[in-house]
Amino acid sequence: MSQISISSLTGTIMTIDCAFFCFLAADADARTSKAGKAWTRLRVGVGRDDDVQWVSVSVLGKAAETAGTLKKGDRVYCEGSIKLDTWRGNDGIKICPTTLIANAFSPDCGEKRTCRIKGLRRESRR
């Protein structure tokens, strides 16, 4: 696992490579950048019951079209770099959102099917 830290005047940005299965907390939010490229924001939960971590996932490129069709409750597999930003709001409260910039993404495969993620075959493990 690689880790990079960058300090700036406004706060610290740290990224961590990771992969996880998660569920959507809301319908996917498909968008288009100013450059005209598709991207989709997913709000997802990782974990179960009281141990859920909420993460915002940005899916870019061709995968964004698939991600844009997802609905609340759908399970997906995400791979990428988690970005942990830190800053203080105008009220002085420290804000620490968690965001994943996905470099691989796939709708959940189910028990007896195979996922295809960036050309790799991965067996579902449930």
TIRO-2110 file (N, C-alpha, C; in Angstrom, 1 decimal):
// TIRO-2110
0.9, -1.2, 0.0, N, 1, A
0.0, 0.0, 0.0, CA, 1, A
0.9, 1.2, 0.0, C, 1, A
0.7, 2.2, -0.9, N, 2, A
1.5, 3.4, -1.0, CA, 2, A
0.8, 4.5, -0.3, C, 2, A
1.5, 5.4, 0.2, N, 3, A
1.0, 6.5, 1.0, CA, 3, A
1.7, 7.8, 0.6, C, 3, A
1.1, 8.9, 0.3, N, 4, A
1.7, 10.1, 0.0, CA, 4, A
1.1, 11.2, 0.8, C, 4, A
1.9, 12.1, 1.4, N, 5, A
1.4, 13.2, 2.2, CA, 5, A
1.9, 14.5, 1.6, C, 5, A
1.0, 15.5, 1.5, N, 6, A
1.4, 16.8, 0.9, CA, 6, A
0.9, 17.8, 1.9, C, 6, A
1.8, 18.7, 2.4, N, 7, A
1.3, 19.8, 3.3, CA, 7, A
1.2, 21.1, 2.5, C, 7, A
0.2, 21.9, 2.9, N, 8, A
0.1, 23.2, 2.3, CA, 8, A
-0.3, 24.2, 3.3, C, 8, A
-0.5, 25.4, 2.9, N, 9, A
-0.8, 26.5, 3.9, CA, 9, A
-2.3, 26.3, 4.4, C, 9, A
-3.1, 25.7, 3.6, N, 10, A
-4.5, 25.5, 4.0, CA, 10, A
-4.8, 24.2, 4.7, C, 10, A
-3.9, 23.3, 4.7, N, 11, A
-4.2, 22.0, 5.4, CA, 11, A
-3.3, 20.9, 4.8, C, 11, A
-3.7, 19.7, 5.1, N, 12, A
-2.9, 18.5, 4.7, CA, 12, A
-3.8, 17.6, 3.8, C, 12, A
-3.2, 17.1, 2.7, N, 13, A
-3.9, 16.2, 1.8, CA, 13, A
-3.1, 14.9, 1.9, C, 13, A
-3.7, 13.8, 2.2, N, 14, A
-3.1, 12.5, 2.2, CA, 14, A
-3.9, 11.5, 1.4, C, 14, A
-3.2, 10.7, 0.6, N, 15, A
-3.9, 9.7, -0.2, CA, 15, A
-3.4, 8.3, 0.2, C, 15, A
-4.3, 7.3, 0.1, N, 16, A
-4.0, 5.9, 0.5, CA, 16, A
-4.7, 5.1, -0.6, C, 16, A
-4.0, 4.1, -1.2, N, 17, A
-4.5, 3.2, -2.2, CA, 17, A
-5.4, 2.1, -1.4, C, 17, A
-6.5, 1.8, -2.0, N, 18, A
-7.4, 0.8, -1.3, CA, 18, A
-8.4, 0.2, -2.3, C, 18, A
-9.1, -0.8, -1.8, N, 19, A
-10.1, -1.5, -2.6, CA, 19, A
-11.2, -2.0, -1.6, C, 19, A
-12.5, -1.8, -2.0, N, 20, A
-13.5, -2.3, -1.1, CA, 20, A
-14.8, -2.5, -1.8, C, 20, A
-15.7, -3.4, -1.2, N, 21, A
-17.1, -3.5, -1.7, CA, 21, A
-17.9, -2.6, -0.8, C, 21, A
-18.9, -1.9, -1.3, N, 22, A
-19.7, -1.0, -0.6, CA, 22, A
-21.1, -0.9, -1.1, C, 22, A
-22.0, -0.1, -0.5, N, 23, A
-23.3, 0.0, -0.9, CA, 23, A
-23.6, 1.5, -1.1, C, 23, A
-24.5, 1.8, -2.1, N, 24, A
-24.9, 3.2, -2.3, CA, 24, A
-25.8, 3.7, -1.3, C, 24, A
-25.5, 4.9, -0.7, N, 25, A
-26.4, 5.5, 0.3, CA, 25, A
-27.5, 6.4, -0.4, C, 25, A
-27.3, 6.7, -1.7, N, 26, A
-28.2, 7.5, -2.5, CA, 26, A
-28.0, 7.2, -4.0, C, 26, A
-28.9, 7.5, -4.8, N, 27, A
-28.8, 7.3, -6.3, CA, 27, A
-27.5, 8.0, -6.8, C, 27, A
-26.9, 7.5, -7.8, N, 28, A
-25.7, 8.0, -8.4, CA, 28, A
-26.0, 9.4, -8.9, C, 28, A
-25.0, 10.3, -8.9, N, 29, A
-25.1, 11.7, -9.3, CA, 29, A
-24.1, 11.9, -10.6, C, 29, A
-24.7, 11.6, -11.8, N, 30, A
-23.9, 11.7, -13.0, CA, 30, A
-23.7, 13.2, -13.4, C, 30, A
-22.5, 13.6, -13.7, N, 31, A
-22.2, 15.0, -14.0, CA, 31, A
-21.3, 15.1, -15.3, C, 31, A
-21.1, 16.3, -15.8, N, 32, A
-20.1, 16.5, -16.9, CA, 32, A
-19.2, 17.6, -16.4, C, 32, A
-17.9, 17.4, -16.6, N, 33, A
-16.9, 18.4, -16.2, CA, 33, A
-17.0, 19.6, -17.2, C, 33, A
-16.3, 20.7, -16.8, N, 34, A
-16.2, 21.9, -17.7, CA, 34, A
-15.6, 21.5, -19.0, C, 34, A
-14.7, 20.5, -19.0, N, 35, A
-14.0, 20.1, -20.2, CA, 35, A
-14.9, 19.1, -21.1, C, 35, A
-16.2, 18.8, -20.6, N, 36, A
-17.1, 18.0, -21.3, CA, 36, A
-16.9, 16.5, -21.1, C, 36, A
-16.2, 16.1, -20.0, N, 37, A
-15.9, 14.7, -19.7, CA, 37, A
-16.9, 14.3, -18.6, C, 37, A
-17.4, 13.0, -18.8, N, 38, A
-18.4, 12.5, -17.9, CA, 38, A
-17.7, 12.0, -16.6, C, 38, A
-18.3, 12.2, -15.5, N, 39, A
-17.9, 11.7, -14.2, CA, 39, A
-19.1, 11.5, -13.3, C, 39, A
-19.0, 10.6, -12.4, N, 40, A
-20.2, 10.3, -11.5, CA, 40, A
-19.7, 10.3, -10.0, C, 40, A
-20.5, 11.0, -9.2, N, 41, A
-20.3, 11.0, -7.8, CA, 41, A
-21.2, 9.9, -7.1, C, 41, A
-20.6, 9.1, -6.3, N, 42, A
-21.3, 8.1, -5.5, CA, 42, A
-21.1, 8.4, -4.0, C, 42, A
-22.2, 8.3, -3.3, N, 43, A
-22.1, 8.4, -1.8, CA, 43, A
-22.3, 6.9, -1.3, C, 43, A
-21.3, 6.4, -0.7, N, 44, A
-21.3, 5.0, -0.4, CA, 44, A
-21.0, 4.7, 1.1, C, 44, A
-21.4, 3.6, 1.6, N, 45, A
-21.1, 3.1, 3.0, CA, 45, A
-20.3, 1.9, 2.9, C, 45, A
-19.2, 1.8, 3.7, N, 46, A
-18.3, 0.7, 3.8, CA, 46, A
-18.4, 0.1, 5.2, C, 46, A
-18.8, -1.2, 5.3, N, 47, A
-18.9, -1.8, 6.6, CA, 47, A
-20.3, -2.2, 6.9, C, 47, A
-20.6, -2.5, 8.1, N, 48, A
-21.9, -3.0, 8.5, CA, 48, A
-22.4, -2.4, 9.8, C, 48, A
-23.7, -2.3, 10.0, N, 49, A
-24.3, -1.8, 11.2, CA, 49, A
-23.7, -0.5, 11.8, C, 49, A
-23.2, -0.6, 13.0, N, 50, A
-22.6, 0.6, 13.6, CA, 50, A
-21.2, 0.9, 13.1, C, 50, A
-20.6, 0.0, 12.3, N, 51, A
-19.2, 0.2, 11.9, CA, 51, A
-19.1, 0.7, 10.4, C, 51, A
-20.1, 1.5, 10.0, N, 52, A
-20.1, 2.0, 8.6, CA, 52, A
-19.3, 3.3, 8.5, C, 52, A
-18.4, 3.3, 7.5, N, 53, A
-17.7, 4.6, 7.2, CA, 53, A
-18.3, 5.1, 5.9, C, 53, A
-18.6, 6.4, 5.9, N, 54, A
-19.2, 7.0, 4.7, CA, 54, A
-18.2, 7.6, 3.9, C, 54, A
-18.2, 7.4, 2.6, N, 55, A
-17.2, 7.8, 1.6, CA, 55, A
-17.9, 8.4, 0.4, C, 55, A
-17.3, 9.4, -0.2, N, 56, A
-17.7, 9.9, -1.5, CA, 56, A
-16.7, 9.4, -2.5, C, 56, A
-17.3, 8.8, -3.6, N, 57, A
-16.5, 8.2, -4.6, CA, 57, A
-16.7, 8.9, -5.9, C, 57, A
-15.6, 9.3, -6.6, N, 58, A
-15.6, 9.9, -7.9, CA, 58, A
-15.2, 8.9, -8.9, C, 58, A
-16.1, 8.6, -9.9, N, 59, A
-15.8, 7.6, -11.0, CA, 59, A
-15.7, 8.4, -12.3, C, 59, A
-14.5, 8.2, -12.9, N, 60, A
-14.2, 9.0, -14.1, CA, 60, A
-14.2, 8.2, -15.4, C, 60, A
-14.3, 8.9, -16.5, N, 61, A
-14.1, 8.2, -17.8, CA, 61, A
-15.3, 7.3, -18.2, C, 61, A
-15.1, 6.3, -19.0, N, 62, A
-16.1, 5.4, -19.5, CA, 62, A
-16.9, 4.7, -18.3, C, 62, A
-16.2, 4.4, -17.2, N, 63, A
-16.9, 3.8, -16.1, CA, 63, A
-17.9, 4.7, -15.5, C, 63, A
-17.8, 6.0, -15.7, N, 64, A
-18.8, 6.9, -15.1, CA, 64, A
-20.2, 6.7, -15.7, C, 64, A
-20.2, 6.3, -17.0, N, 65, A
-21.5, 6.0, -17.6, CA, 65, A
-22.3, 4.9, -16.9, C, 65, A
-21.5, 3.8, -16.6, N, 66, A
-22.1, 2.7, -15.9, CA, 66, A
-22.5, 3.1, -14.5, C, 66, A
-21.6, 3.8, -13.8, N, 67, A
-21.9, 4.3, -12.4, CA, 67, A
-23.1, 5.2, -12.4, C, 67, A
-23.3, 5.9, -13.4, N, 68, A
-24.5, 6.9, -13.4, CA, 68, A
-25.8, 6.2, -13.4, C, 68, A
-25.9, 4.9, -13.7, N, 69, A
-27.2, 4.2, -13.7, CA, 69, A
-27.5, 3.5, -12.3, C, 69, A
-26.6, 3.6, -11.4, N, 70, A
-26.7, 2.9, -10.1, CA, 70, A
-27.8, 3.6, -9.2, C, 70, A
-28.4, 2.8, -8.4, N, 71, A
-29.5, 3.3, -7.5, CA, 71, A
-29.1, 3.1, -6.0, C, 71, A
-29.8, 3.8, -5.1, N, 72, A
-29.6, 3.6, -3.7, CA, 72, A
-29.7, 2.1, -3.3, C, 72, A
-28.8, 1.6, -2.5, N, 73, A
-28.8, 0.2, -2.1, CA, 73, A
-28.0, -0.7, -2.9, C, 73, A
-27.7, -0.3, -4.2, N, 74, A
-26.8, -1.2, -5.0, CA, 74, A
-25.5, -1.4, -4.4, C, 74, A
-24.9, -2.6, -4.6, N, 75, A
-23.5, -2.9, -4.1, CA, 75, A
-22.6, -2.7, -5.3, C, 75, A
-21.4, -2.2, -5.0, N, 76, A
-20.4, -2.0, -6.0, CA, 76, A
-19.0, -2.3, -5.4, C, 76, A
-18.0, -2.6, -6.3, N, 77, A
-16.6, -2.8, -5.9, CA, 77, A
-15.9, -1.5, -6.4, C, 77, A
-15.1, -0.9, -5.6, N, 78, A
-14.3, 0.3, -6.0, CA, 78, A
-12.8, 0.0, -5.6, C, 78, A
-12.0, 0.5, -6.5, N, 79, A
-10.5, 0.5, -6.2, CA, 79, A
-10.0, 1.9, -6.6, C, 79, A
-9.1, 2.4, -5.8, N, 80, A
-8.5, 3.7, -6.1, CA, 80, A
-7.7, 4.3, -5.0, C, 80, A
-7.6, 5.6, -4.9, N, 81, A
-6.9, 6.3, -3.9, CA, 81, A
-7.8, 7.1, -3.0, C, 81, A
-7.8, 6.8, -1.7, N, 82, A
-8.6, 7.6, -0.8, CA, 82, A
-7.8, 8.9, -0.6, C, 82, A
-8.6, 10.0, -0.6, N, 83, A
-8.0, 11.3, -0.4, CA, 83, A
-8.7, 11.9, 0.9, C, 83, A
-7.8, 12.2, 1.8, N, 84, A
-8.3, 12.7, 3.1, CA, 84, A
-7.9, 14.2, 3.2, C, 84, A
-8.9, 15.0, 3.0, N, 85, A
-8.6, 16.5, 3.1, CA, 85, A
-8.9, 17.0, 4.5, C, 85, A
-8.2, 18.0, 4.9, N, 86, A
-8.5, 18.6, 6.2, CA, 86, A
-8.4, 20.1, 6.1, C, 86, A
-9.4, 20.7, 6.6, N, 87, A
-9.4, 22.2, 6.7, CA, 87, A
-10.4, 22.7, 7.8, C, 87, A
-10.3, 23.9, 8.1, N, 88, A
-11.2, 24.5, 9.1, CA, 88, A
-12.2, 25.4, 8.4, C, 88, A
-13.4, 25.2, 8.8, N, 89, A
-14.5, 26.1, 8.2, CA, 89, A
-14.4, 27.5, 8.8, C, 89, A
-15.3, 28.4, 8.3, N, 90, A
-15.3, 29.7, 8.8, CA, 90, A
-15.6, 29.8, 10.2, C, 90, A
-16.3, 28.8, 10.7, N, 91, A
-16.7, 28.8, 12.2, CA, 91, A
-15.6, 28.1, 13.0, C, 91, A
-14.4, 27.8, 12.4, N, 92, A
-13.3, 27.2, 13.2, CA, 92, A
-13.4, 25.7, 13.4, C, 92, A
-14.4, 25.0, 12.9, N, 93, A
-14.6, 23.6, 13.1, CA, 93, A
-13.8, 22.9, 12.1, C, 93, A
-13.0, 21.8, 12.5, N, 94, A
-12.2, 21.1, 11.6, CA, 94, A
-13.1, 20.1, 10.8, C, 94, A
-12.9, 20.1, 9.4, N, 95, A
-13.6, 19.3, 8.5, CA, 95, A
-12.7, 18.3, 7.9, C, 95, A
-13.1, 17.0, 7.9, N, 96, A
-12.2, 15.9, 7.4, CA, 96, A
-13.0, 15.0, 6.5, C, 96, A
-13.4, 15.3, 5.3, N, 97, A
-14.2, 14.4, 4.4, CA, 97, A
-13.3, 13.3, 3.8, C, 97, A
-13.9, 12.2, 3.5, N, 98, A
-13.1, 11.1, 2.9, CA, 98, A
-13.7, 10.9, 1.5, C, 98, A
-12.8, 10.9, 0.5, N, 99, A
-13.1, 10.8, -0.9, CA, 99, A
-12.3, 9.7, -1.6, C, 99, A
-12.9, 8.9, -2.4, N, 100, A
-12.1, 7.9, -3.2, CA, 100, A
-12.1, 8.4, -4.6, C, 100, A
-11.0, 8.5, -5.2, N, 101, A
-10.9, 8.7, -6.7, CA, 101, A
-10.7, 7.3, -7.3, C, 101, A
-11.7, 6.8, -7.9, N, 102, A
-11.7, 5.4, -8.4, CA, 102, A
-10.9, 5.3, -9.7, C, 102, A
-10.0, 4.3, -9.7, N, 103, A
-9.3, 4.0, -11.0, CA, 103, A
-9.8, 2.6, -11.5, C, 103, A
-10.6, 1.9, -10.7, N, 104, A
-11.3, 0.7, -11.1, CA, 104, A
-12.7, 0.6, -10.4, C, 104, A
-13.7, 0.2, -11.1, N, 105, A
-15.0, 0.2, -10.6, CA, 105, A
-15.8, -0.9, -11.2, C, 105, A
-16.7, -1.6, -10.5, N, 106, A
-17.6, -2.6, -11.1, CA, 106, A
-18.8, -2.7, -10.2, C, 106, A
-20.0, -2.8, -10.8, N, 107, A
-21.2, -3.2, -10.1, CA, 107, A
-20.9, -4.6, -9.4, C, 107, A
-21.5, -4.8, -8.2, N, 108, A
-21.3, -6.1, -7.5, CA, 108, A
-21.6, -7.3, -8.4, C, 108, A
-20.8, -8.3, -8.3, N, 109, A
-21.0, -9.5, -9.2, CA, 109, A
-22.0, -10.5, -8.7, C, 109, A
-22.3, -10.5, -7.5, N, 110, A
-23.1, -11.6, -6.9, CA, 110, A
-22.3, -12.8, -6.6, C, 110, A
-23.0, -13.8, -6.1, N, 111, A
-22.3, -15.0, -5.6, CA, 111, A
-21.6, -15.9, -6.7, C, 111, A
-22.2, -16.1, -7.8, N, 112, A
-21.7, -17.1, -8.7, CA, 112, A
-21.2, -16.5, -10.1, C, 112, A
-21.0, -15.2, -10.1, N, 113, A
-20.6, -14.6, -11.3, CA, 113, A
-19.2, -14.0, -11.2, C, 113, A
-18.6, -13.6, -12.2, N, 114, A
-17.2, -13.1, -12.2, CA, 114, A
-17.2, -11.6, -12.5, C, 114, A
-16.5, -10.8, -11.8, N, 115, A
-16.3, -9.4, -12.1, CA, 115, A
-15.3, -9.1, -13.1, C, 115, A
-15.4, -8.1, -14.0, N, 116, A
-14.4, -7.7, -14.9, CA, 116, A
-14.1, -6.3, -14.5, C, 116, A
-12.9, -6.1, -14.0, N, 117, A
-12.4, -4.7, -13.6, CA, 117, A
-11.1, -4.4, -14.3, C, 117, A
-11.1, -3.4, -15.1, N, 118, A
-9.9, -3.0, -15.9, CA, 118, A
-9.2, -4.2, -16.5, C, 118, A
-10.0, -5.1, -17.1, N, 119, A
-9.4, -6.2, -17.7, CA, 119, A
-8.9, -7.4, -16.8, C, 119, A
-9.1, -7.3, -15.5, N, 120, A
-8.7, -8.3, -14.6, CA, 120, A
-10.0, -9.2, -14.2, C, 120, A
-9.8, -10.5, -14.1, N, 121, A
-10.9, -11.3, -13.6, CA, 121, A
-10.8, -11.5, -12.1, C, 121, A
-11.8, -11.2, -11.4, N, 122, A
-11.8, -11.4, -10.0, CA, 122, A
-13.0, -12.2, -9.6, C, 122, A
-12.8, -13.2, -8.8, N, 123, A
-13.9, -14.0, -8.4, CA, 123, A
-14.6, -13.3, -7.2, C, 123, A
-15.9, -13.3, -7.2, N, 124, A
-16.7, -12.8, -6.0, CA, 124, A
-16.5, -13.7, -4.8, C, 124, A
-16.4, -13.1, -3.7, N, 125, A
-16.1, -13.9, -2.5, CA, 125, A
-17.2, -13.7, -1.4, C, 125, A
-18.4, -14.2, -1.7, N, 126, A
-19.5, -14.1, -0.7, CA, 126, A
-20.0, -15.5, -0.4, C, 126, A
END
